[in-house]
């Protein structure tokens, strides 16, 4: 029989698909690695499983223990799913701006969810980051701490990177990924550069995040609000290895959301706003490449969890991302 023993067996080995929409280079090839084929629909399944299974193996977690972390949504559902597999409890903190679809998905796996207010300071004790850190200390929970955990990087060094190298027969020339914690980008880029130092690794950051300026100048600046989820940050994380970034491209919310919608309509790929950012950056890069170049971009999650946001016309009009309909007389 061709069966799997558990849902965990389906993590990784995600497909790559050729992109056509908006890739305006001189014949270069562009592929999206569709991470929404992971069990909970995002790239975070890789990290959550790697970190938690390693802790179980090392005796740091046992059945009935509690795992906690802050999340913009995807890590929460991944963590909750993996915890259910190991008989662990999950506590998730998330900011109020997280989409309702993500919130409901996290709850569906039995996690305890704490929705926190938006705060201006990353280290505000009322914000999701510090609520998770403080509860971990007070209650003795296992702190996943995806922002700073080096196992986050290692999970992609051991899975995502090798998969992309094998899928392209080692011919990849440009790797593009959004940076949220930095783990996906750093782990994948580290592996690919070890295999071929000539591969260009390009990070994508939303307007309002502080990553881009830090990567370019090594200076920490003040960020501002943006709507894209799962990408960007208001604090520099230890899961980002800046020395692995050859270039960083900043993408606006408007361009990210509209590119995600365009790809959904023209190629049948329903992807989230961060994937729209990556696709937009892939087009920018493709314009300076030739027929021997191969771009691979990470599409981190699916569009289903953003039906109330970037795939909702009323929401898009509310924030000026698409034109407001003129009233008919």
N, C-alpha and C positions, 0 to 999 in steps of 0.2 A: 504493500500500500504506500502511496505517496502522501504522507501526512506529516504535520509538524507537532511536536510535543506541547508547545505553548506559543502564545502570541509573541513572546520574546524572540523566538526563532526568526521572526519576520523583520527584525530591525536590521537596517543596512542593505547593501546590494541594491540600491535604488537605481532606476533606469535613467539613461541620458537620452534626450531627444533633440533632434536638429531644429534650430529656430530659423524662421524666415522673416518674420515681421520686424521691420525697422533695421535689419542688419544690412547696412549700406556700404560695406567694405568692397574691396576689389577682388571678390571671390573667396574671401576667407570663410572658414567653417565655424559656426557658432552652435554650441550645445548647452542645454539646460539640464542640470542634474536635479531630478524631481524628488526632493526630499519629503514631499507630502505623501509618498508611497510608504513611508514608515507607518507603523500601526496607529499612532495617534494623529498622524497627519503633519508631522514636522520633523525637522532635523534634530530637535532636542531629544528625541528618543535615544539617539546614539550616546549622548553625554550622560543622560540620566541613568541608563542601563550600565554604562561603564563604571561610573562613580559608585553607584549603589551596589552593584555586584562585587566590585572590588572590596568595598567596605564589609560586605557580608563574608566574603572569602577570608578577609584579614581578621575577622572576629570583632570588628567595630560595630556591627549591627547584628541583631538577632531578632527572631520572630517576635512581633509585638512592639518593637521599638518604633520611635517616631522620627521621621525625616522632615526637615523644614527648609524652605527657601523662598525668596521673593522672586517674582516673575511678571513679565508683561503678558503672560498667558500660556505660551507654548511649553515652557519648562514645567509649569504647574501640572498640565495634563500628562506630560511624559513622566514626571516624577510620581504622580498619583498612580499611573498605570503600572509602572515598575514596582512600586510599593505593594500594590495589590498582588502582584505575582509572587513577591517574597513574604507576604504575610506581615507587612509593615504598615504603619500608619503614616499619613501624609498631612502636613499642615502647610498651606500655601498662602502667602501674602501677595496682594496685587493692587495696583493703583486703580482708582475709580474710573479712569479713562479706558481701561481694558474692555474690549468688546464683549457684549452679552453672550455671544456664541462661545467665546473662550471660557468665560465664567461658568456657563452651563456644562461645558465639556469637562472642566476640572471637577466639578461636583459629581458628574456622572460616574467617576471612578472612586467615589467615596471619600474624597479628601475633605478636610476641614478648610474652608476658605475664609480669609480675612481680607475684606476690601478696605483699603486705606485712602485717605484724602490725598489730593495732589499737594506736593510741598515744593518750595523753592530750593531748599537745601537738601542735598542727597542724604545728609546725616541727621536730618530732622527726626527726632524720635517717633514722630507720628507717621512718617513715611514708610512705605512697604519694605525698603531695604533695612532700616534700623529696627522695625518691628520684628522682622525675622531674626536678625542678629541677637537682639535682646531676649526674645523668647527662647532661642537656642541655649543661651547662657542660663537663663532663669529656670528652664524646665529640664535642661540636660538633653535636649533633642540633638540628633545628628544634623549638623549644619552643612547642607550641600554647597552653599556659597559659590554658585556658578561664576560670579564675577571674578573671583580670585583663585579658584581651585585649579591647580595645574593639571589635574586629571581631566579637566574639561578639554584642555589642549591635547592631551595624550589620546583621548578617545577618538579624535579626528585624525591624529597622526597615524593611528593604527587601523582606521577603517576608511574614512572618506578619502584621504590622500591616496592610499593604495588602489582603491576602486577607480578613481579618476585616471590614475596612471595606467591601469590595466585596460580600462574602457577605451582609451585613446591609443593603445599600443605604444605608450610612451611618447606620443607625438604632440601632446599638448604644448602650446607656446605661451598661452595667457590664461591665468586663473583669476576669476572675479567673484567676490563674495561680500555681502554686507557685514558690518561689524556691530554686534550688540554687546555681548560680553567679550568678544574677540576670539573665543575658543575655536569656533568652526574655521575661521580664517587662519588663525595661527597654526593650528595643528595640521591642517591640509597644506598650507603653504610651506611649512617646515619639511614635510615629507617630500613634496614635489621638488623643492629646491635641492634637497639632498640627492634626488634622482637626477636632476638636471638644473644646475645653477643658472642657466640661461632663461628659464621660465620666468615670465614677468607675473608678479602677484599684485593684484590691484584691489584695494579695499574701497567699499562704498559706504558713505555716511550721509545721513539726512541733514538738510539745512536746520540749524538749531542745536545739533549735537556738538560736543567739544572735541571729538576724536580727530577730525580732519586737521584742525589748526595745530593740535598737539603733535600729530604725525609730521606735519610740515615744518614746524618751528620748535618743537619740544617745549612749548609754552602752554600753560593751562589757562584757558579763557572762560568767560561766562557764557553759558548756552542760553537758548530761549526755547519756548514751547514749540512742539511740532506734533503732527497727528500720526505719523507712521509708527507702527508698533513692532517691537522685536528687533529694532535696529537703532544705532546711536546710543549716546549716553550723556549724562551730566557729570560723570566722574571717570577718571582714568582707571581702567581695570588691570589687574595683574594677569588676566587671561589673554590680554592683547600683547603680542610681541612686536613692537613697532619696527624693529630692525628687519623684519620680514616683509614689510610693506614697500613695494617699489613705487607705487603711485596711489593716491587717494582721490576719489571722485565724489563730489558733493552733489546730491540730487534733491530737488524740492519735492514737497508733498504732492503738489499738483502734477509734476512730471511722473512721479512714482505711481500714483493712483491711476492716472490716465493710461500709462503704459501697461499696467496690469489689466485694465479693462480692454485695451486694444488686443492684447495677446489672447485674452479669453474669447473675444469675438472673432478673431481671425485665425487662431490656431487651435482653439478648443482646449487651451490650457488654463484652468482656473487657478490662479495663484494670488498670494497676498501682496500687500503694498510693498513689503521689503523685496519681494521678487520682482515687482515692477521697477524698483530702484536699480536692481542688478541688471535687468534687461535694458533699461535706459543707458546705463553705463557701458554695457556690452556694445550698444550701437555706437557710442562715442569712440570707444577703442577701435571698433571694426573699421572705421573710416580711414585709419592710418595703417591698416594691415594689408597683406597680400594673400595670394592663393595658397601659400604654404603654411599659413598660420591657422591655429586651432584655438578657439576661445571656449572655455568651460565656465559657466556661471552657476552658482548655487541658488536654486529656487527653494527657499527655506520652508514654506508652508503653503496651504491651499487657500483658495478664495472663499470657501464655504464659511470660514470663521470671520469673514468680513462682509457678510451680506447686508448687515445693518449700517455699514460704513462705506467703503469705497465702491461697493457694488450697489449702493442705494442712491438713486438720482437726487432725491430730496436732500440727503446728507451732503452730497457733493456740491449741490447748488448752495446750500447753507454756508459753506466755507469758501465759495468762489472757485471751486475746482472745475466746474463746467458752467456754461452760460445759464443765466436765469431765463426761463421761458417768458416771452412777452405775452401779456394778456391780450386776448382777442376782444374786439369790440362787437 
